[in-house]
Amino acid sequence: MERKTVSIRIDPKLWKDARKYAIDNDLTIGKLLEKILRKEIKSK
């Protein structure tokens, strides 16, 4: 699957929490964000 490099602005505390969550769940931050985005889009 092709990947797109993007830049976002995000609350530093949220970013820190997301990175910790990803590490704790054996995910990369990119995979975590894809998972969240897919779930959000699918629920619409």
mmCIF entry with sequence, helices, sheets and N, C-alpha, C, O atoms, coordinates in Angstrom:
data_MODEL
# 
_entry.id   MODEL 
# 
_entity.id                         1 
_entity.type                       polymer 
_entity.pdbx_number_of_molecules   1 
# 
_entity_poly.entity_id                      1 
_entity_poly.type                           'polypeptide(L)' 
_entity_poly.nstd_linkage                   no 
_entity_poly.nstd_monomer                   no 
_entity_poly.pdbx_seq_one_letter_code       MERKTVSIRIDPKLWKDARKYAIDNDLTIGKLLEKILRKEIKSK 
_entity_poly.pdbx_seq_one_letter_code_can   MERKTVSIRIDPKLWKDARKYAIDNDLTIGKLLEKILRKEIKSK 
_entity_poly.pdbx_strand_id                 A 
# 
loop_
_entity_poly_seq.entity_id 
_entity_poly_seq.num 
_entity_poly_seq.mon_id 
_entity_poly_seq.hetero 
1 1  MET n 
1 2  GLU n 
1 3  ARG n 
1 4  LYS n 
1 5  THR n 
1 6  VAL n 
1 7  SER n 
1 8  ILE n 
1 9  ARG n 
1 10 ILE n 
1 11 ASP n 
1 12 PRO n 
1 13 LYS n 
1 14 LEU n 
1 15 TRP n 
1 16 LYS n 
1 17 ASP n 
1 18 ALA n 
1 19 ARG n 
1 20 LYS n 
1 21 TYR n 
1 22 ALA n 
1 23 ILE n 
1 24 ASP n 
1 25 ASN n 
1 26 ASP n 
1 27 LEU n 
1 28 THR n 
1 29 ILE n 
1 30 GLY n 
1 31 LYS n 
1 32 LEU n 
1 33 LEU n 
1 34 GLU n 
1 35 LYS n 
1 36 ILE n 
1 37 LEU n 
1 38 ARG n 
1 39 LYS n 
1 40 GLU n 
1 41 ILE n 
1 42 LYS n 
1 43 SER n 
1 44 LYS n 
# 
_struct_asym.id          A 
_struct_asym.entity_id   1 
# 
loop_
_struct_conf.conf_type_id 
_struct_conf.id 
_struct_conf.pdbx_PDB_helix_id 
_struct_conf.beg_label_comp_id 
_struct_conf.beg_label_asym_id 
_struct_conf.beg_label_seq_id 
_struct_conf.pdbx_beg_PDB_ins_code 
_struct_conf.end_label_comp_id 
_struct_conf.end_label_asym_id 
_struct_conf.end_label_seq_id 
_struct_conf.pdbx_end_PDB_ins_code 
_struct_conf.beg_auth_comp_id 
_struct_conf.beg_auth_asym_id 
_struct_conf.beg_auth_seq_id 
_struct_conf.end_auth_comp_id 
_struct_conf.end_auth_asym_id 
_struct_conf.end_auth_seq_id 
_struct_conf.pdbx_PDB_helix_class 
_struct_conf.details 
_struct_conf.pdbx_PDB_helix_length 
HELX_P HELX_P1 AA1 PRO A 12 ? ASP A 24 ? PRO A 12 ASP A 24 1 ? 13 
HELX_P HELX_P2 AA2 ILE A 29 ? LYS A 42 ? ILE A 29 LYS A 42 1 ? 14 
# 
_struct_conf_type.id          HELX_P 
_struct_conf_type.criteria    ? 
_struct_conf_type.reference   ? 
# 
loop_
_atom_site.group_PDB 
_atom_site.id 
_atom_site.type_symbol 
_atom_site.label_atom_id 
_atom_site.label_alt_id 
_atom_site.label_comp_id 
_atom_site.label_asym_id 
_atom_site.label_entity_id 
_atom_site.label_seq_id 
_atom_site.pdbx_PDB_ins_code 
_atom_site.Cartn_x 
_atom_site.Cartn_y 
_atom_site.Cartn_z 
_atom_site.occupancy 
_atom_site.B_iso_or_equiv 
_atom_site.pdbx_formal_charge 
_atom_site.auth_seq_id 
_atom_site.auth_comp_id 
_atom_site.auth_asym_id 
_atom_site.auth_atom_id 
_atom_site.pdbx_PDB_model_num 
ATOM 1   N N  . MET A 1 1  ? 0.847   -1.177 0.000  1.00 0.00 ? 1  MET A N  1 
ATOM 2   C CA . MET A 1 1  ? 0.000   0.000  0.000  1.00 0.00 ? 1  MET A CA 1 
ATOM 3   C C  . MET A 1 1  ? 0.893   1.242  0.000  1.00 0.00 ? 1  MET A C  1 
ATOM 4   O O  . MET A 1 1  ? 1.854   1.336  0.764  1.00 0.00 ? 1  MET A O  1 
ATOM 5   N N  . GLU A 1 2  ? 0.559   2.172  -0.859 1.00 0.00 ? 2  GLU A N  1 
ATOM 6   C CA . GLU A 1 2  ? 1.306   3.431  -0.936 1.00 0.00 ? 2  GLU A CA 1 
ATOM 7   C C  . GLU A 1 2  ? 1.012   4.283  0.297  1.00 0.00 ? 2  GLU A C  1 
ATOM 8   O O  . GLU A 1 2  ? -0.106  4.271  0.811  1.00 0.00 ? 2  GLU A O  1 
ATOM 9   N N  . ARG A 1 3  ? 1.996   5.009  0.761  1.00 0.00 ? 3  ARG A N  1 
ATOM 10  C CA . ARG A 1 3  ? 1.850   5.877  1.939  1.00 0.00 ? 3  ARG A CA 1 
ATOM 11  C C  . ARG A 1 3  ? 2.075   7.329  1.545  1.00 0.00 ? 3  ARG A C  1 
ATOM 12  O O  . ARG A 1 3  ? 2.887   7.622  0.668  1.00 0.00 ? 3  ARG A O  1 
ATOM 13  N N  . LYS A 1 4  ? 1.365   8.224  2.188  1.00 0.00 ? 4  LYS A N  1 
ATOM 14  C CA . LYS A 1 4  ? 1.473   9.665  1.971  1.00 0.00 ? 4  LYS A CA 1 
ATOM 15  C C  . LYS A 1 4  ? 2.089   10.279 3.221  1.00 0.00 ? 4  LYS A C  1 
ATOM 16  O O  . LYS A 1 4  ? 1.627   10.013 4.330  1.00 0.00 ? 4  LYS A O  1 
ATOM 17  N N  . THR A 1 5  ? 3.122   11.093 3.056  1.00 0.00 ? 5  THR A N  1 
ATOM 18  C CA . THR A 1 5  ? 3.728   11.805 4.176  1.00 0.00 ? 5  THR A CA 1 
ATOM 19  C C  . THR A 1 5  ? 2.974   13.099 4.380  1.00 0.00 ? 5  THR A C  1 
ATOM 20  O O  . THR A 1 5  ? 2.770   13.864 3.437  1.00 0.00 ? 5  THR A O  1 
ATOM 21  N N  . VAL A 1 6  ? 2.553   13.349 5.632  1.00 0.00 ? 6  VAL A N  1 
ATOM 22  C CA . VAL A 1 6  ? 1.777   14.544 5.944  1.00 0.00 ? 6  VAL A CA 1 
ATOM 23  C C  . VAL A 1 6  ? 2.347   15.222 7.184  1.00 0.00 ? 6  VAL A C  1 
ATOM 24  O O  . VAL A 1 6  ? 3.098   14.626 7.956  1.00 0.00 ? 6  VAL A O  1 
ATOM 25  N N  . SER A 1 7  ? 1.973   16.463 7.349  1.00 0.00 ? 7  SER A N  1 
ATOM 26  C CA . SER A 1 7  ? 2.367   17.231 8.533  1.00 0.00 ? 7  SER A CA 1 
ATOM 27  C C  . SER A 1 7  ? 1.096   17.741 9.196  1.00 0.00 ? 7  SER A C  1 
ATOM 28  O O  . SER A 1 7  ? 0.223   18.298 8.529  1.00 0.00 ? 7  SER A O  1 
ATOM 29  N N  . ILE A 1 8  ? 0.991   17.553 10.510 1.00 0.00 ? 8  ILE A N  1 
ATOM 30  C CA . ILE A 1 8  ? -0.189  18.010 11.240 1.00 0.00 ? 8  ILE A CA 1 
ATOM 31  C C  . ILE A 1 8  ? 0.246   18.780 12.479 1.00 0.00 ? 8  ILE A C  1 
ATOM 32  O O  . ILE A 1 8  ? 1.360   18.609 12.973 1.00 0.00 ? 8  ILE A O  1 
ATOM 33  N N  . ARG A 1 9  ? -0.633  19.617 12.963 1.00 0.00 ? 9  ARG A N  1 
ATOM 34  C CA . ARG A 1 9  ? -0.422  20.296 14.241 1.00 0.00 ? 9  ARG A CA 1 
ATOM 35  C C  . ARG A 1 9  ? -1.348  19.632 15.242 1.00 0.00 ? 9  ARG A C  1 
ATOM 36  O O  . ARG A 1 9  ? -2.539  19.450 14.986 1.00 0.00 ? 9  ARG A O  1 
ATOM 37  N N  . ILE A 1 10 ? -0.781  19.272 16.388 1.00 0.00 ? 10 ILE A N  1 
ATOM 38  C CA . ILE A 1 10 ? -1.554  18.534 17.378 1.00 0.00 ? 10 ILE A CA 1 
ATOM 39  C C  . ILE A 1 10 ? -1.085  18.929 18.777 1.00 0.00 ? 10 ILE A C  1 
ATOM 40  O O  . ILE A 1 10 ? 0.076   19.284 18.985 1.00 0.00 ? 10 ILE A O  1 
ATOM 41  N N  . ASP A 1 11 ? -1.992  18.860 19.706 1.00 0.00 ? 11 ASP A N  1 
ATOM 42  C CA . ASP A 1 11 ? -1.681  19.163 21.092 1.00 0.00 ? 11 ASP A CA 1 
ATOM 43  C C  . ASP A 1 11 ? -0.531  18.260 21.554 1.00 0.00 ? 11 ASP A C  1 
ATOM 44  O O  . ASP A 1 11 ? -0.612  17.042 21.397 1.00 0.00 ? 11 ASP A O  1 
ATOM 45  N N  . PRO A 1 12 ? 0.530   18.828 22.117 1.00 0.00 ? 12 PRO A N  1 
ATOM 46  C CA . PRO A 1 12 ? 1.686   18.023 22.527 1.00 0.00 ? 12 PRO A CA 1 
ATOM 47  C C  . PRO A 1 12 ? 1.345   16.913 23.528 1.00 0.00 ? 12 PRO A C  1 
ATOM 48  O O  . PRO A 1 12 ? 1.910   15.823 23.445 1.00 0.00 ? 12 PRO A O  1 
ATOM 49  N N  . LYS A 1 13 ? 0.452   17.164 24.448 1.00 0.00 ? 13 LYS A N  1 
ATOM 50  C CA . LYS A 1 13 ? 0.055   16.155 25.440 1.00 0.00 ? 13 LYS A CA 1 
ATOM 51  C C  . LYS A 1 13 ? -0.674  15.003 24.740 1.00 0.00 ? 13 LYS A C  1 
ATOM 52  O O  . LYS A 1 13 ? -0.421  13.835 25.036 1.00 0.00 ? 13 LYS A O  1 
ATOM 53  N N  . LEU A 1 14 ? -1.572  15.333 23.817 1.00 0.00 ? 14 LEU A N  1 
ATOM 54  C CA . LEU A 1 14 ? -2.290  14.299 23.065 1.00 0.00 ? 14 LEU A CA 1 
ATOM 55  C C  . LEU A 1 14 ? -1.311  13.462 22.250 1.00 0.00 ? 14 LEU A C  1 
ATOM 56  O O  . LEU A 1 14 ? -1.442  12.239 22.197 1.00 0.00 ? 14 LEU A O  1 
ATOM 57  N N  . TRP A 1 15 ? -0.337  14.102 21.617 1.00 0.00 ? 15 TRP A N  1 
ATOM 58  C CA . TRP A 1 15 ? 0.664   13.399 20.822 1.00 0.00 ? 15 TRP A CA 1 
ATOM 59  C C  . TRP A 1 15 ? 1.467   12.436 21.700 1.00 0.00 ? 15 TRP A C  1 
ATOM 60  O O  . TRP A 1 15 ? 1.715   11.294 21.314 1.00 0.00 ? 15 TRP A O  1 
ATOM 61  N N  . LYS A 1 16 ? 1.867   12.904 22.875 1.00 0.00 ? 16 LYS A N  1 
ATOM 62  C CA . LYS A 1 16 ? 2.622   12.071 23.808 1.00 0.00 ? 16 LYS A CA 1 
ATOM 63  C C  . LYS A 1 16 ? 1.797   10.851 24.227 1.00 0.00 ? 16 LYS A C  1 
ATOM 64  O O  . LYS A 1 16 ? 2.299   9.728  24.254 1.00 0.00 ? 16 LYS A O  1 
ATOM 65  N N  . ASP A 1 17 ? 0.528   11.091 24.551 1.00 0.00 ? 17 ASP A N  1 
ATOM 66  C CA . ASP A 1 17 ? -0.363  9.994  24.946 1.00 0.00 ? 17 ASP A CA 1 
ATOM 67  C C  . ASP A 1 17 ? -0.574  9.002  23.800 1.00 0.00 ? 17 ASP A C  1 
ATOM 68  O O  . ASP A 1 17 ? -0.605  7.791  24.020 1.00 0.00 ? 17 ASP A O  1 
ATOM 69  N N  . ALA A 1 18 ? -0.718  9.515  22.587 1.00 0.00 ? 18 ALA A N  1 
ATOM 70  C CA . ALA A 1 18 ? -0.923  8.654  21.415 1.00 0.00 ? 18 ALA A CA 1 
ATOM 71  C C  . ALA A 1 18 ? 0.322   7.813  21.152 1.00 0.00 ? 18 ALA A C  1 
ATOM 72  O O  . ALA A 1 18 ? 0.211   6.626  20.846 1.00 0.00 ? 18 ALA A O  1 
ATOM 73  N N  . ARG A 1 19 ? 1.494   8.407  21.265 1.00 0.00 ? 19 ARG A N  1 
ATOM 74  C CA . ARG A 1 19 ? 2.733   7.657  21.058 1.00 0.00 ? 19 ARG A CA 1 
ATOM 75  C C  . ARG A 1 19 ? 2.872   6.547  22.091 1.00 0.00 ? 19 ARG A C  1 
ATOM 76  O O  . ARG A 1 19 ? 3.251   5.423  21.759 1.00 0.00 ? 19 ARG A O  1 
ATOM 77  N N  . LYS A 1 20 ? 2.562   6.869  23.347 1.00 0.00 ? 20 LYS A N  1 
ATOM 78  C CA . LYS A 1 20 ? 2.640   5.856  24.411 1.00 0.00 ? 20 LYS A CA 1 
ATOM 79  C C  . LYS A 1 20 ? 1.640   4.728  24.140 1.00 0.00 ? 20 LYS A C  1 
ATOM 80  O O  . LYS A 1 20 ? 1.976   3.552  24.278 1.00 0.00 ? 20 LYS A O  1 
ATOM 81  N N  . TYR A 1 21 ? 0.417   5.088  23.755 1.00 0.00 ? 21 TYR A N  1 
ATOM 82  C CA . TYR A 1 21 ? -0.602  4.090  23.449 1.00 0.00 ? 21 TYR A CA 1 
ATOM 83  C C  . TYR A 1 21 ? -0.133  3.180  22.307 1.00 0.00 ? 21 TYR A C  1 
ATOM 84  O O  . TYR A 1 21 ? -0.263  1.958  22.381 1.00 0.00 ? 21 TYR A O  1 
ATOM 85  N N  . ALA A 1 22 ? 0.411   3.790  21.259 1.00 0.00 ? 22 ALA A N  1 
ATOM 86  C CA . ALA A 1 22 ? 0.885   3.012  20.111 1.00 0.00 ? 22 ALA A CA 1 
ATOM 87  C C  . ALA A 1 22 ? 1.980   2.037  20.537 1.00 0.00 ? 22 ALA A C  1 
ATOM 88  O O  . ALA A 1 22 ? 1.947   0.863  20.168 1.00 0.00 ? 22 ALA A O  1 
ATOM 89  N N  . ILE A 1 23 ? 2.936   2.516  21.305 1.00 0.00 ? 23 ILE A N  1 
ATOM 90  C CA . ILE A 1 23 ? 4.029   1.658  21.768 1.00 0.00 ? 23 ILE A CA 1 
ATOM 91  C C  . ILE A 1 23 ? 3.490   0.520  22.625 1.00 0.00 ? 23 ILE A C  1 
ATOM 92  O O  . ILE A 1 23 ? 3.875   -0.637 22.450 1.00 0.00 ? 23 ILE A O  1 
ATOM 93  N N  . ASP A 1 24 ? 2.593   0.858  23.555 1.00 0.00 ? 24 ASP A N  1 
ATOM 94  C CA . ASP A 1 24 ? 2.018   -0.157 24.445 1.00 0.00 ? 24 ASP A CA 1 
ATOM 95  C C  . ASP A 1 24 ? 1.226   -1.217 23.687 1.00 0.00 ? 24 ASP A C  1 
ATOM 96  O O  . ASP A 1 24 ? 1.083   -2.346 24.157 1.00 0.00 ? 24 ASP A O  1 
ATOM 97  N N  . ASN A 1 25 ? 0.710   -0.851 22.512 1.00 0.00 ? 25 ASN A N  1 
ATOM 98  C CA . ASN A 1 25 ? -0.103  -1.786 21.719 1.00 0.00 ? 25 ASN A CA 1 
ATOM 99  C C  . ASN A 1 25 ? 0.628   -2.301 20.489 1.00 0.00 ? 25 ASN A C  1 
ATOM 100 O O  . ASN A 1 25 ? 0.020   -2.816 19.551 1.00 0.00 ? 25 ASN A O  1 
ATOM 101 N N  . ASP A 1 26 ? 1.956   -2.149 20.516 1.00 0.00 ? 26 ASP A N  1 
ATOM 102 C CA . ASP A 1 26 ? 2.811   -2.690 19.449 1.00 0.00 ? 26 ASP A CA 1 
ATOM 103 C C  . ASP A 1 26 ? 2.434   -2.160 18.066 1.00 0.00 ? 26 ASP A C  1 
ATOM 104 O O  . ASP A 1 26 ? 2.413   -2.911 17.090 1.00 0.00 ? 26 ASP A O  1 
ATOM 105 N N  . LEU A 1 27 ? 2.135   -0.854 17.990 1.00 0.00 ? 27 LEU A N  1 
ATOM 106 C CA . LEU A 1 27 ? 1.779   -0.195 16.739 1.00 0.00 ? 27 LEU A CA 1 
ATOM 107 C C  . LEU A 1 27 ? 2.744   0.953  16.471 1.00 0.00 ? 27 LEU A C  1 
ATOM 108 O O  . LEU A 1 27 ? 3.352   1.494  17.394 1.00 0.00 ? 27 LEU A O  1 
ATOM 109 N N  . THR A 1 28 ? 2.877   1.317  15.208 1.00 0.00 ? 28 THR A N  1 
ATOM 110 C CA . THR A 1 28 ? 3.554   2.572  14.904 1.00 0.00 ? 28 THR A CA 1 
ATOM 111 C C  . THR A 1 28 ? 2.501   3.671  15.031 1.00 0.00 ? 28 THR A C  1 
ATOM 112 O O  . THR A 1 28 ? 1.303   3.390  14.994 1.00 0.00 ? 28 THR A O  1 
ATOM 113 N N  . ILE A 1 29 ? 2.938   4.906  15.178 1.00 0.00 ? 29 ILE A N  1 
ATOM 114 C CA . ILE A 1 29 ? 1.986   6.011  15.276 1.00 0.00 ? 29 ILE A CA 1 
ATOM 115 C C  . ILE A 1 29 ? 1.193   6.126  13.967 1.00 0.00 ? 29 ILE A C  1 
ATOM 116 O O  . ILE A 1 29 ? 0.012   6.470  13.989 1.00 0.00 ? 29 ILE A O  1 
ATOM 117 N N  . GLY A 1 30 ? 1.829   5.843  12.840 1.00 0.00 ? 30 GLY A N  1 
ATOM 118 C CA . GLY A 1 30 ? 1.138   5.870  11.557 1.00 0.00 ? 30 GLY A CA 1 
ATOM 119 C C  . GLY A 1 30 ? 0.026   4.839  11.475 1.00 0.00 ? 30 GLY A C  1 
ATOM 120 O O  . GLY A 1 30 ? -1.074  5.132  11.007 1.00 0.00 ? 30 GLY A O  1 
ATOM 121 N N  . LYS A 1 31 ? 0.322   3.625  11.936 1.00 0.00 ? 31 LYS A N  1 
ATOM 122 C CA . LYS A 1 31 ? -0.695  2.563  11.931 1.00 0.00 ? 31 LYS A CA 1 
ATOM 123 C C  . LYS A 1 31 ? -1.848  2.907  12.868 1.00 0.00 ? 31 LYS A C  1 
ATOM 124 O O  . LYS A 1 31 ? -3.010  2.660  12.547 1.00 0.00 ? 31 LYS A O  1 
ATOM 125 N N  . LEU A 1 32 ? -1.522  3.479  14.029 1.00 0.00 ? 32 LEU A N  1 
ATOM 126 C CA . LEU A 1 32 ? -2.563  3.886  14.966 1.00 0.00 ? 32 LEU A CA 1 
ATOM 127 C C  . LEU A 1 32 ? -3.466  4.946  14.334 1.00 0.00 ? 32 LEU A C  1 
ATOM 128 O O  . LEU A 1 32 ? -4.690  4.844  14.412 1.00 0.00 ? 32 LEU A O  1 
ATOM 129 N N  . LEU A 1 33 ? -2.875  5.949  13.716 1.00 0.00 ? 33 LEU A N  1 
ATOM 130 C CA . LEU A 1 33 ? -3.675  6.999  13.086 1.00 0.00 ? 33 LEU A CA 1 
ATOM 131 C C  . LEU A 1 33 ? -4.529  6.449  11.950 1.00 0.00 ? 33 LEU A C  1 
ATOM 132 O O  . LEU A 1 33 ? -5.687  6.840  11.808 1.00 0.00 ? 33 LEU A O  1 
ATOM 133 N N  . GLU A 1 34 ? -3.977  5.548  11.141 1.00 0.00 ? 34 GLU A N  1 
ATOM 134 C CA . GLU A 1 34 ? -4.764  4.930  10.070 1.00 0.00 ? 34 GLU A CA 1 
ATOM 135 C C  . GLU A 1 34 ? -5.949  4.166  10.651 1.00 0.00 ? 34 GLU A C  1 
ATOM 136 O O  . GLU A 1 34 ? -7.068  4.261  10.147 1.00 0.00 ? 34 GLU A O  1 
ATOM 137 N N  . LYS A 1 35 ? -5.697  3.412  11.709 1.00 0.00 ? 35 LYS A N  1 
ATOM 138 C CA . LYS A 1 35 ? -6.757  2.631  12.350 1.00 0.00 ? 35 LYS A CA 1 
ATOM 139 C C  . LYS A 1 35 ? -7.878  3.546  12.859 1.00 0.00 ? 35 LYS A C  1 
ATOM 140 O O  . LYS A 1 35 ? -9.059  3.267  12.651 1.00 0.00 ? 35 LYS A O  1 
ATOM 141 N N  . ILE A 1 36 ? -7.498  4.630  13.521 1.00 0.00 ? 36 ILE A N  1 
ATOM 142 C CA . ILE A 1 36 ? -8.486  5.584  14.050 1.00 0.00 ? 36 ILE A CA 1 
ATOM 143 C C  . ILE A 1 36 ? -9.257  6.254  12.916 1.00 0.00 ? 36 ILE A C  1 
ATOM 144 O O  . ILE A 1 36 ? -10.480 6.382  12.987 1.00 0.00 ? 36 ILE A O  1 
ATOM 145 N N  . LEU A 1 37 ? -8.556  6.677  11.881 1.00 0.00 ? 37 LEU A N  1 
ATOM 146 C CA . LEU A 1 37 ? -9.218  7.339  10.754 1.00 0.00 ? 37 LEU A CA 1 
ATOM 147 C C  . LEU A 1 37 ? -10.178 6.390  10.030 1.00 0.00 ? 37 LEU A C  1 
ATOM 148 O O  . LEU A 1 37 ? -11.297 6.775  9.688  1.00 0.00 ? 37 LEU A O  1 
ATOM 149 N N  . ARG A 1 38 ? -9.739  5.158  9.802  1.00 0.00 ? 38 ARG A N  1 
ATOM 150 C CA . ARG A 1 38 ? -10.617 4.190  9.134  1.00 0.00 ? 38 ARG A CA 1 
ATOM 151 C C  . ARG A 1 38 ? -11.879 3.935  9.957  1.00 0.00 ? 38 ARG A C  1 
ATOM 152 O O  . ARG A 1 38 ? -12.980 3.880  9.409  1.00 0.00 ? 38 ARG A O  1 
ATOM 153 N N  . LYS A 1 39 ? -11.718 3.780  11.269 1.00 0.00 ? 39 LYS A N  1 
ATOM 154 C CA . LYS A 1 39 ? -12.862 3.539  12.144 1.00 0.00 ? 39 LYS A CA 1 
ATOM 155 C C  . LYS A 1 39 ? -13.824 4.730  12.129 1.00 0.00 ? 39 LYS A C  1 
ATOM 156 O O  . LYS A 1 39 ? -15.040 4.549  12.066 1.00 0.00 ? 39 LYS A O  1 
ATOM 157 N N  . GLU A 1 40 ? -13.285 5.926  12.187 1.00 0.00 ? 40 GLU A N  1 
ATOM 158 C CA . GLU A 1 40 ? -14.116 7.142  12.186 1.00 0.00 ? 40 GLU A CA 1 
ATOM 159 C C  . GLU A 1 40 ? -14.872 7.291  10.873 1.00 0.00 ? 40 GLU A C  1 
ATOM 160 O O  . GLU A 1 40 ? -16.065 7.595  10.873 1.00 0.00 ? 40 GLU A O  1 
ATOM 161 N N  . ILE A 1 41 ? -14.192 7.083  9.772  1.00 0.00 ? 41 ILE A N  1 
ATOM 162 C CA . ILE A 1 41 ? -14.814 7.243  8.446  1.00 0.00 ? 41 ILE A CA 1 
ATOM 163 C C  . ILE A 1 41 ? -15.868 6.160  8.223  1.00 0.00 ? 41 ILE A C  1 
ATOM 164 O O  . ILE A 1 41 ? -16.929 6.433  7.662  1.00 0.00 ? 41 ILE A O  1 
ATOM 165 N N  . LYS A 1 42 ? -15.582 4.942  8.656  1.00 0.00 ? 42 LYS A N  1 
ATOM 166 C CA . LYS A 1 42 ? -16.517 3.823  8.487  1.00 0.00 ? 42 LYS A CA 1 
ATOM 167 C C  . LYS A 1 42 ? -17.804 4.052  9.274  1.00 0.00 ? 42 LYS A C  1 
ATOM 168 O O  . LYS A 1 42 ? -18.872 3.606  8.856  1.00 0.00 ? 42 LYS A O  1 
ATOM 169 N N  . SER A 1 43 ? -17.712 4.741  10.405 1.00 0.00 ? 43 SER A N  1 
ATOM 170 C CA . SER A 1 43 ? -18.887 4.933  11.274 1.00 0.00 ? 43 SER A CA 1 
ATOM 171 C C  . SER A 1 43 ? -19.840 6.011  10.749 1.00 0.00 ? 43 SER A C  1 
ATOM 172 O O  . SER A 1 43 ? -20.914 6.206  11.318 1.00 0.00 ? 43 SER A O  1 
ATOM 173 N N  . LYS A 1 44 ? -19.474 6.699  9.696  1.00 0.00 ? 44 LYS A N  1 
ATOM 174 C CA . LYS A 1 44 ? -20.322 7.767  9.139  1.00 0.00 ? 44 LYS A CA 1 
ATOM 175 C C  . LYS A 1 44 ? -21.317 7.223  8.156  1.00 0.00 ? 44 LYS A C  1 
ATOM 176 O O  . LYS A 1 44 ? -22.107 7.982  7.594  1.00 0.00 ? 44 LYS A O  1 
# 
